[in-house]
């Protein structure tokens, strides 16, 4: 029964996807006499927490009830008062928690306070599911660096475009819709300037009939090559856009891009390019808790080579195009020996239309 109600709390939490960053996704359910009498979720950053919303939506007095919450109730003042205080005041007699707060400064403190108040506390219900749902928050709150997801779509023979550079569309409509849900979830989306020039993308979120938000667009451009006539530049006034560059870029070009609304972030030079590790630290300091790395092949390999990718998503389409000059998902120098290949763990596969999505986590991340 505990798992059943925690499952529902997880479903509620997911409704806040993309709107709570860098705060976690949290859902709460209040059960009394075998009935759900209140429910809520964390809807947006800075807004009331899930527990408070559940109390607000309660249909009757919750004294003596059980509360199910996906994340340990907060015990400190932030943008809102501590949720443990509200739980005690409302007379909740039992609290079932999916996972403890990963913040080392407060982890376990909410549980301790509740227990000291005589409230029964159960932890670890569907804990693995709760951790996956909040893997972004866990990484960011413990390291202050963004959770990085590398996404690519390729044909069955491992190509991301034809020899002429045509890449629309490798994957099917269902896969592309899932990618837009990923864009909805993360704080930022990152591409290299080569991809920005070749594809002239918008890098926005498009989901029909749903409340959406656009990720912050991040363009890695060490020499300032991004065209001022590109869609990204022309829409920078509507969608927050960051250009990560170096002193190799002409100052007059950077000034022109800044005048169009782009934020300029300078990085040290590493092997003639932007220092990716330094850039991630800067972006983390700016409150960007997650990044979807969408291309191209060189920037993707740079992230992987430096151990900066936390999660990998590969869409495989049942198509064959061949071509020695057709691009593959990962470029760069590459690995010399098979024994040194980057292994993935916790690998899962899903079908989206005719496409296969393979998801995994680099070993050790």
C-alpha positions in Angstrom: 0.0 0.0 0.0 2.9 2.4 0.8 4.4 1.8 -2.7 1.0 2.4 -4.3 0.6 5.8 -2.8 4.3 6.7 -3.3 3.8 5.8 -7.0 1.0 8.4 -7.2 3.2 10.9 -5.4 5.9 10.4 -8.1 3.3 11.0 -10.8 2.3 14.2 -9.1 5.9 15.3 -8.8 6.5 14.9 -12.5 3.9 17.6 -13.2 6.4 20.2 -12.1 9.0 19.0 -14.6 11.0 21.9 -16.0 9.5 24.6 -13.7 11.2 23.8 -10.4 14.9 23.9 -11.4 17.2 24.1 -9.5 14.9 22.8 -6.9 13.7 19.2 -6.9 10.6 17.6 -8.2 8.4 16.6 -5.2 5.0 15.1 -4.8 2.9 14.6 -1.7 -0.2 12.6 -0.9 -2.3 12.6 2.3 -4.2 9.4 3.1 -6.7 9.0 5.9 -8.8 5.9 6.6 -7.7 4.4 3.3 -8.8 7.5 1.3 -6.7 10.2 -0.4 -7.8 13.4 1.3 -5.1 15.8 0.0 -2.5 16.0 -2.7 0.0 18.4 -4.1 3.3 18.9 -5.9 6.0 21.5 -6.1 4.8 23.5 -9.1 7.5 26.2 -9.7 10.7 27.5 -8.3 10.1 29.7 -5.3 6.5 28.5 -4.9 4.9 26.5 -2.1 6.4 23.0 -1.5 4.5 19.9 -2.3 3.5 19.3 1.4 2.0 22.8 1.7 0.1 22.4 -1.5 -1.3 19.0 -0.3 -2.5 20.6 2.9 -4.0 23.5 1.0 -5.9 21.0 -1.3 -7.1 18.8 1.6 -10.8 18.0 1.5 -11.1 17.5 5.3 -9.1 17.6 8.5 -5.8 15.8 8.1 -5.1 15.2 11.8 -4.1 11.5 12.3 -3.4 11.0 8.6 -0.4 9.6 6.8 1.6 11.7 4.4 3.5 10.3 1.5 6.2 12.5 0.1 8.8 11.7 -2.5 11.6 13.7 -0.8 12.4 14.2 2.8 10.4 17.3 4.1 12.6 20.4 4.4 13.7 21.4 7.9 15.2 24.8 7.1 14.1 28.3 6.0 14.6 28.9 2.3 12.2 30.7 0.0 9.4 29.1 2.1 9.1 28.0 5.8 10.2 24.5 6.8 7.7 21.8 5.8 8.3 19.7 8.9 6.8 22.5 11.0 3.5 22.4 9.0 3.4 18.6 9.2 3.7 18.8 13.0 1.2 21.6 13.3 -1.4 19.7 11.2 -1.2 16.6 13.4 0.1 14.1 10.8 0.8 10.9 12.6 2.9 9.0 10.0 5.2 10.2 7.2 6.4 7.9 4.4 9.4 9.2 2.6 10.8 8.1 -0.8 14.3 9.4 -0.3 16.2 11.5 2.2 17.4 15.0 1.2 20.8 14.6 -0.7 21.9 18.0 0.6 24.7 17.0 3.1 23.9 20.1 5.2 20.3 19.0 6.0 20.1 15.3 5.1 18.3 13.3 7.8 17.4 16.4 9.8 13.8 16.5 8.7 13.4 12.8 9.6 14.9 13.4 13.1 12.7 16.4 13.9 9.6 14.4 12.9 10.6 11.5 15.0 11.4 13.7 18.0 7.8 15.0 17.7 6.5 11.5 18.0 5.6 11.0 14.4 6.2 7.6 12.8 8.6 7.9 9.9 9.2 5.3 7.1 12.0 6.0 4.6 13.2 4.4 1.4 9.9 3.6 -0.3 10.5 3.4 -4.1 13.8 5.0 -3.3 15.5 4.1 -6.6 12.6 5.6 -8.6 12.7 8.8 -6.5 16.5 9.1 -7.0 16.1 8.7 -10.8 13.4 11.3 -10.9 15.6 13.8 -9.1 19.0 12.8 -10.5 19.5 16.3 -11.7 18.9 17.8 -8.2 21.1 15.2 -6.5 24.1 16.1 -8.8 23.6 19.8 -8.5 23.0 20.1 -4.8 26.1 18.0 -4.0 28.5 19.4 -6.5 27.0 22.7 -7.7 27.7 21.5 -11.3 25.1 20.8 -13.9 23.9 17.2 -14.6 24.9 16.6 -18.3 22.9 14.5 -20.7 24.4 13.6 -24.1 21.7 12.9 -26.7 22.1 11.8 -30.3 20.1 10.2 -33.0 21.7 7.9 -35.5 20.9 5.4 -38.3 21.3 1.7 -37.8 24.7 2.0 -39.5 25.8 4.7 -37.0 25.4 7.9 -39.0 23.9 11.2 -37.9 23.8 12.7 -41.3 24.4 11.9 -45.0 27.7 12.7 -46.7 26.1 16.1 -47.8 25.3 17.0 -44.2 21.5 16.4 -44.4 20.2 15.2 -41.1 16.4 15.9 -41.2 15.1 13.6 -40.0 17.2 10.7 -38.7 14.6 9.7 -36.0 10.9 9.5 -36.1 8.2 11.9 -34.8 7.7 10.0 -31.5 11.4 10.2 -30.8 11.5 13.9 -31.5 8.5 14.5 -29.2 10.5 12.7 -26.4 13.5 15.0 -27.1 11.2 18.0 -26.6 10.1 16.6 -23.3 13.8 16.3 -22.4 14.3 20.0 -23.3 11.3 20.8 -21.1 13.0 19.0 -18.1 16.5 20.5 -18.3 17.7 24.0 -17.5 19.9 24.4 -20.6 20.6 23.0 -24.0 24.1 23.1 -25.5 25.5 22.8 -29.0 28.8 23.6 -30.6 29.0 26.5 -33.1 29.5 24.0 -36.0 26.0 22.5 -35.3 24.6 26.0 -34.9 25.9 27.0 -38.3 25.1 23.8 -40.2 21.6 23.3 -38.8 20.6 26.8 -37.9 18.4 25.4 -35.1 16.0 27.2 -32.7 16.7 24.8 -29.8 13.3 25.5 -28.2 10.7 23.3 -26.7 7.6 22.5 -28.8 4.9 20.3 -27.2 1.4 20.7 -28.5 -1.2 21.4 -25.9 1.1 21.5 -22.9 2.5 24.2 -20.7 6.2 24.6 -21.8 9.3 26.5 -21.1 12.4 26.9 -23.3 15.8 25.8 -22.0 18.6 28.3 -21.8 20.4 28.0 -25.1 24.2 27.6 -24.7 26.5 27.9 -27.8 30.1 26.9 -27.5 32.0 29.1 -29.9 35.7 29.6 -29.2 36.4 31.9 -32.1 33.1 33.9 -32.3 31.9 32.3 -35.6 28.2 32.4 -34.8 26.4 34.3 -37.6 24.5 37.4 -36.6 21.8 36.3 -39.0 21.2 32.9 -37.4 17.9 32.0 -35.8 19.5 31.7 -32.4 20.8 35.3 -32.6 17.6 36.7 -34.1 15.5 35.2 -31.3 17.9 35.9 -28.4 15.6 38.6 -27.2 12.8 36.0 -26.6 14.9 33.0 -25.4 17.8 33.4 -23.0 21.0 32.6 -24.9 24.6 32.2 -23.6 27.6 32.3 -25.9 30.6 30.5 -24.4 33.8 31.8 -26.0 37.4 32.7 -25.5 39.9 35.5 -26.1 40.4 34.1 -29.6 37.0 35.7 -30.6 37.1 39.2 -32.0 35.8 41.7 -29.4 33.8 43.6 -32.0 31.9 40.5 -32.9 31.2 39.7 -29.3 30.0 43.2 -28.7 27.7 42.9 -31.7 26.3 39.6 -30.3 25.9 41.1 -26.8 24.0 44.0 -28.4 21.6 41.5 -29.8 20.9 40.0 -26.4 23.3 37.2 -26.0 25.1 36.7 -22.7 28.9 36.4 -23.2 30.8 33.9 -21.0 34.5 33.8 -21.4 36.4 30.5 -20.9 40.1 29.8 -20.7 41.6 28.1 -23.8 42.3 24.4 -23.6 44.0 22.8 -26.6 42.7 25.6 -28.8 39.1 25.3 -27.7 36.7 26.3 -24.9 37.6 24.6 -21.5 34.5 22.5 -21.0 35.1 21.6 -17.4 35.7 25.3 -16.5 32.5 26.2 -18.4 30.4 23.8 -16.5 31.6 25.2 -13.2 30.6 28.7 -14.4 27.2 27.6 -15.6 26.6 25.9 -12.3 27.4 29.1 -10.5 24.8 30.8 -12.7 22.2 28.4 -11.3 22.0 26.1 -14.4 21.5 22.7 -12.9 21.2 20.6 -16.0 22.3 20.6 -19.6 21.2 18.6 -22.6 24.2 18.3 -25.0 22.8 17.9 -28.5 25.8 18.3 -30.7 27.9 18.1 -32.6 30.2 15.1 -32.6 33.3 17.0 -31.6 31.7 18.7 -28.6 30.1 15.5 -27.5 33.4 13.6 -27.5 35.0 16.5 -25.6 32.4 16.1 -22.8 32.8 12.3 -22.7 36.6 12.4 -22.9 36.7 14.6 -19.8 34.3 12.5 -17.9 31.6 15.2 -17.9 28.6 13.3 -19.2 26.3 11.9 -16.5 23.8 10.2 -18.8 23.7 9.1 -22.4 20.6 8.8 -24.7 21.0 7.3 -28.2 18.1 7.0 -30.6 18.7 4.3 -33.2 16.5 4.6 -36.3 16.0 1.6 -38.6 17.6 3.4 -41.6 20.8 2.8 -43.6 22.7 5.5 -45.5 26.4 4.5 -45.6 29.1 6.8 -46.7 32.7 7.1 -45.5 32.2 10.9 -45.2 28.8 10.6 -43.3 29.2 11.9 -39.8 28.9 9.7 -36.7 27.6 10.7 -33.2 31.1 11.1 -31.7 34.1 12.6 -33.4 37.3 14.0 -31.9 40.4 12.0 -31.4 38.7 8.9 -30.2 39.9 6.0 -28.1 42.9 3.9 -29.3 42.1 0.6 -27.5 38.8 -1.2 -27.1 39.7 -2.0 -23.5 39.6 1.7 -22.8 36.1 2.3 -24.3 33.7 4.2 -22.1 31.3 1.6 -20.6 27.7 2.2 -19.8 25.8 0.8 -16.8 22.1 0.7 -15.8 21.3 0.4 -19.5 17.7 0.5 -20.6 15.9 0.3 -23.9 12.6 1.8 -25.0 10.7 1.9 -28.3 9.5 5.2 -29.8 7.6 4.3 -33.0 10.2 2.3 -35.0 13.1 3.8 -33.2 15.0 2.3 -30.3 16.2 4.5 -27.4 19.2 3.2 -25.5 19.8 5.0 -22.2 22.8 4.4 -19.9 25.2 6.0 -17.4 28.9 6.1 -18.0 30.5 3.8 -15.4 31.7 5.8 -12.4 29.4 8.8 -13.0 
